Amino acid sequence: MLALAAPPQQEQRGPLAVGGHAGGLRGQVEQRRQAPARAAGDAQNFGVLGLAAAGRSLVVGVVVLLPGRPPGRRGERRARQEGERGGGGGGGGGGYGYGGGVRKESHLYSPKALMGAAVNRCQSSILAFQAGEIGTSRMLELVAPVLEDLFEQLIDFSQERIRSHCEDLEDFGKTSLVQDGFDFNAVRRITERHRDQFRDDPVGYVSFHFQTIPEAHEWIAADWRFARTKSKLFREAIFRGTNKLLGSFAPERAVLRANRFKQFIDGNAIANRVIRTLREHDRKRPFLIWTHFFDTHVPYLPGRCPYWYDEAPDYLEAVGYPRNLDLSVMPFKRPQDEAHREIWSAVYDATIRYVDMQIGRILDALDACGLRKDTLVVVCSDHGEELGEHGNYSHYFRLHQHSTSVPMLFHRPGIGRNHIDDLTTLMDLAPTVADLVGVKPAENWQGLAVTDPRISERNHVVMESFHGGNCLFDSRPIYMATRGRQYELIWREWNDPNDIFGVDGHELYDLDADPLEQNNLYREDHPALSDLLTPIERRLSEIGEFPADRLAAVRAELQCALNAREFDYTRENL
């Protein structure tokens, strides 16, 4: 969800609904559900449930708020000066890549997510180095900036948690952020030690920690496990022992008890922090809030920490499901058997309902603070979710509609009620926000404001995804897709060994007749192919070909990934 200020024009209210990636829902949302449509009209806050539950397209909600009039040149100069004096969190307003002029920042991203992203960016480079495909200097050239950036971000995160400790207790006292009891001074020291070890002997550090490509929790975070108070460690040992005893006669309850805390900040706690910020805001200054709701991401856990499994039936019931579903299947990344698939879908819908309620709380706070009439609110999502349509669960790098068709809604007085039925992408988000607040977009922005008449002239959009964002795969995508007004072409440049559920080769779907993309129409002489393939060829010509050494490194990485499989990744075994 995004909210940005704009001077009110008229008191007419209503959302501007836009399809996100790949042209959006195009009126097909009711067809996209395999399960029966349920309680779409129950979205009493922003219509999010009605849009997303029908299209299965809201995975991560994003919130940004910017009330008040633009500061003008004098205000910009004053903000810049304050940033230079060190007024912002995260290093004088310049931390986290935002530059000067940021008065206060609060970041709640997951350290494990940061480490996981760093691993993804480094792994093909390190595997190619281990295979002798690239030399030491080339490997360090690719890896060193990633690791140095990671260390600094983790140190900034620790400093932010130390600074905001009292606020965290008030807003997040019932979440793992507080309940895990980490000593962030110790976390910072551990991270600084890793940074210094890397700087002293980068090759030795990489060789030691990347003998096998680690998961995030097996790397730096492994040293954090004991960076907690002795009393917390003792209580945790008692809890684990009693839970093991519980598992001997009530295994399902033991699973739920073991996962009493989400591994992310739940939506209720996030909304608490946003509401708190709104209430304490200096009305003379504009501000911006960007909030990321993670509850609709796997594992789907609707409800507050640590009470999510006690509250989940309330959200299940609100969207038309029974209250007695077996919630013990939810802490896993995908359903363990066929009987769990409907539960998976049901709890996903319940998390959307949960997030919708949190968005409603923020909107109520805007009203209570008298900020709604001067605020632009935007709700959008970064990707959608697969619930078994193509063999997989959660989301992957493939570009089917369930992953790329996402909501994008704008609301402020004066917009009126409109639905944009044209082909749009998330690159249109920034130009649209700029247009709605009266700011000239940057010349290098690729998107268009959805209010721009030229948007109706689009007959296709091109999407691309990469193999884990790896350093050596940063020039040429592994998947590309062209979304037209009727057909979608999914073009596979490489066979990704991690894509164990996907079909071999390219895919072509008639979205009017087959919105769930179950009938692959691809053949080289299909009449729709030429128009869809041309934009992909044009994009690939812009990217260019891999240099030979980099191409060899990519192939080596893919072969290593295939050789490293320790068990059979078949549908039956999963």
MOBELBEL-V333040 format. One record per residue. N is the residue number from 1. PSI is psi in whole degrees, 0 to 359 (none if undefined). OMEGA is omega in whole degrees, 0 to 359 (999 if undefined). Layout:
n	psi	omega
N	PSI	OMEGA
N	PSI	OMEGA
This chain:
n	psi	omega
1	134	179
2	141	172
3	124	181
4	145	185
5	147	171
6	142	177
7	135	181
8	141	179
9	315	175
10	166	186
11	8	175
12	134	183
13	154	176
14	153	182
15	149	168
16	108	185
17	131	183
18	143	171
19	147	180
20	227	180
21	146	170
22	33	172
23	0	174
24	202	189
25	334	176
26	38	176
27	11	185
28	11	189
29	323	182
30	338	180
31	344	189
32	350	179
33	127	170
34	322	175
35	158	179
36	146	177
37	135	186
38	125	166
39	39	179
40	329	180
41	2	181
42	355	180
43	90	187
44	352	186
45	301	184
46	7	183
47	11	183
48	314	181
49	316	181
50	327	180
51	312	188
52	323	180
53	330	177
54	325	184
55	357	182
56	51	193
57	358	177
58	111	179
59	313	180
60	115	178
61	142	182
62	134	181
63	129	172
64	132	178
65	134	175
66	80	180
67	160	177
68	164	179
69	151	176
70	143	187
71	342	184
72	181	186
73	319	181
74	317	179
75	322	178
76	319	180
77	319	178
78	318	179
79	321	179
80	318	179
81	318	178
82	321	177
83	320	178
84	332	178
85	358	179
86	34	182
87	346	186
88	151	173
89	155	180
90	31	172
91	65	173
92	31	180
93	357	181
94	2	181
95	161	176
96	20	174
97	13	183
98	352	179
99	186	182
100	166	175
101	358	178
102	116	187
103	319	182
104	137	177
105	144	174
106	120	185
107	131	184
108	22	181
109	160	182
110	128	174
111	324	178
112	323	177
113	320	177
114	316	180
115	321	177
116	319	177
117	320	178
118	319	177
119	315	180
120	321	182
121	335	185
122	337	197
123	317	181
124	327	177
125	315	181
126	319	177
127	320	177
128	322	177
129	314	179
130	329	179
131	359	180
132	14	182
133	332	175
134	158	182
135	178	183
136	314	183
137	320	179
138	319	178
139	313	181
140	326	177
141	323	181
142	322	189
143	320	187
144	313	179
145	324	180
146	312	182
147	320	178
148	317	178
149	320	179
150	312	180
151	315	181
152	321	179
153	322	178
154	323	176
155	317	176
156	319	179
157	314	180
158	316	179
159	320	179
160	320	179
161	324	176
162	316	182
163	319	187
164	23	186
165	313	182
166	316	177
167	320	179
168	320	178
169	320	181
170	316	186
171	329	188
172	25	185
173	335	181
174	23	180
175	166	181
176	336	179
177	323	180
178	316	186
179	333	178
180	341	172
181	31	181
182	141	171
183	101	187
184	343	169
185	319	177
186	320	177
187	317	179
188	317	180
189	319	179
190	316	179
191	318	178
192	324	177
193	317	177
194	318	179
195	314	181
196	321	178
197	319	179
198	317	181
199	323	180
200	321	184
201	78	186
202	320	181
203	317	178
204	321	179
205	312	180
206	317	181
207	323	182
208	310	187
209	343	182
210	33	172
211	318	164
212	148	182
213	119	188
214	155	162
215	162	184
216	318	184
217	354	180
218	6	186
219	241	183
220	320	183
221	338	178
222	328	179
223	350	181
224	347	190
225	328	182
226	11	177
227	50	181
228	167	181
229	152	180
230	323	179
231	322	178
232	316	179
233	321	179
234	314	179
235	324	180
236	320	178
237	318	177
238	317	180
239	315	181
240	321	179
241	314	179
242	326	179
243	327	176
244	321	176
245	317	178
246	322	181
247	339	181
248	335	180
249	349	177
250	69	187
251	322	181
252	317	178
253	326	179
254	321	177
255	314	180
256	318	180
257	321	180
258	333	181
259	37	183
260	334	178
261	134	172
262	153	177
263	19	176
264	167	178
265	121	184
266	162	187
267	325	179
268	316	179
269	321	177
270	313	179
271	323	177
272	314	181
273	319	179
274	315	180
275	318	177
276	317	179
277	318	179
278	317	182
279	329	183
280	1	186
281	136	173
282	111	187
283	346	181
284	350	183
285	140	170
286	160	176
287	167	179
288	132	174
289	126	175
290	118	184
291	134	183
292	111	175
293	122	185
294	357	188
295	331	180
296	8	175
297	151	177
298	143	353
299	138	184
300	114	185
301	85	182
302	130	179
303	167	184
304	146	168
305	141	352
306	26	188
307	20	189
308	320	183
309	343	172
310	327	182
311	339	185
312	318	179
313	329	178
314	318	181
315	327	174
316	314	181
317	324	182
318	335	180
319	20	168
320	19	178
321	159	176
322	156	183
323	343	190
324	30	178
325	151	180
326	97	184
327	353	182
328	348	179
329	347	190
330	332	179
331	353	181
332	159	184
333	334	179
334	158	178
335	139	181
336	340	175
337	174	186
338	325	183
339	340	183
340	350	188
341	318	179
342	324	176
343	317	179
344	311	180
345	319	182
346	314	183
347	328	174
348	313	177
349	323	180
350	324	178
351	326	176
352	317	177
353	318	180
354	313	179
355	321	178
356	320	178
357	321	180
358	321	175
359	319	177
360	321	177
361	320	179
362	318	178
363	321	176
364	321	179
365	322	175
366	318	178
367	314	183
368	328	180
369	0	180
370	29	184
371	349	188
372	319	186
373	345	182
374	26	188
375	133	170
376	127	179
377	129	180
378	131	174
379	126	178
380	179	182
381	152	181
382	333	178
383	168	177
384	200	188
385	139	175
386	132	179
387	53	174
388	357	184
389	326	180
390	31	175
391	344	184
392	168	174
393	163	187
394	230	183
395	153	180
396	188	185
397	352	175
398	161	194
399	41	175
400	164	185
401	327	181
402	341	178
403	334	189
404	345	180
405	107	188
406	156	178
407	153	172
408	109	186
409	140	178
410	141	180
411	128	167
412	160	176
413	134	178
414	343	180
415	320	186
416	179	182
417	113	181
418	149	173
419	119	180
420	117	185
421	13	182
422	173	178
423	121	182
424	164	175
425	169	177
426	344	173
427	345	176
428	351	185
429	305	183
430	313	177
431	325	179
432	315	178
433	315	179
434	316	180
435	318	184
436	336	178
437	5	176
438	31	179
439	138	180
440	127	180
441	156	178
442	150	184
443	332	184
444	3	176
445	136	183
446	336	184
447	178	177
448	149	170
449	137	182
450	346	174
451	355	180
452	129	180
453	335	181
454	343	181
455	330	181
456	344	181
457	349	179
458	135	174
459	0	176
460	159	167
461	149	182
462	134	177
463	157	179
464	150	177
465	159	189
466	163	181
467	85	176
468	7	183
469	24	185
470	150	184
471	316	183
472	0	178
473	35	186
474	2	180
475	327	187
476	125	183
477	157	176
478	331	175
479	143	172
480	157	180
481	143	170
482	122	178
483	114	175
484	190	182
485	339	178
486	319	186
487	155	170
488	131	175
489	125	174
490	115	187
491	126	182
492	109	178
493	320	181
494	154	172
495	110	182
496	119	181
497	340	177
498	345	180
499	77	188
500	349	182
501	345	187
502	158	175
503	153	175
504	142	176
505	196	186
506	165	182
507	144	177
508	130	184
509	142	171
510	103	188
511	337	175
512	314	181
513	337	188
514	69	185
515	337	178
516	1	174
517	56	180
518	342	185
519	98	182
520	116	183
521	6	188
522	127	166
523	153	188
524	338	181
525	16	179
526	133	185
527	335	181
528	351	191
529	318	187
530	316	180
531	328	182
532	329	182
533	329	182
534	312	178
535	326	178
536	315	178
537	320	179
538	316	180
539	317	179
540	326	177
541	330	176
542	324	181
543	320	183
544	176	182
545	155	173
546	140	163
547	151	186
548	318	182
549	324	180
550	322	177
551	318	177
552	322	180
553	319	178
554	315	179
555	321	178
556	319	178
557	316	180
558	320	179
559	320	177
560	318	179
561	321	179
562	318	182
563	339	184
564	356	181
565	124	182
566	350	176
567	167	187
568	114	179
569	64	176
570	161	180
571	322	184
572	322	183
573	344	177
574	none	999
